[in-house]
Structure formats: C-alpha cells, structure tokens
Amino acid sequence: DNVVLSNYRTTSTIDWSVRQGSTYKNLCTSNFDSATWTHVTVTVKGSTMKLYKNGALVGTKTVRWEPNVLTRTNHI
C-alpha cells in the first residue's frame, strides 16, 4: 500500500492517490500555482479522501477503501 501526493504531469493539478498493489483511487484538484508557497494537507479515513489547500477543503471523494497500513515508515 502507498499514498502519493504529486502534481499531475506538468499541470497545476494536484493528484492525491491511495494505492493497493497496481490498483489506485485518486482525487485531483487544480489551480495550484507552482510559483506560490501553498500548504497542502490530505487525509483518508474510512472511505473518504480529503484534500485541503491553505486550510480550506478543496476536494473530497468517497473511494470505499483505505490503505491496509496507515503508519508510514518511508517518506519520499
């Protein structure tokens, strides 16, 4: 299992995904300026993924599963 937060290709879209093997569920939201510092927070609890930008909720998605392992030991 993995969780990944990245920009989508070379766009201003943020891609937040939860991966189980080769299967993944993702939540994307746009309008992130790469030239401006932005605080981004993501959560997954139960079946809901949430993405926050500067403290404001900007995206939510019901995915019906969460990572089997919630404690991360490696951060890349």
Helices and strands as residue ranges (DSSP letters): E 2-7, E 14-20, E 23-29, E 40-45, E 48-53, E 56-62
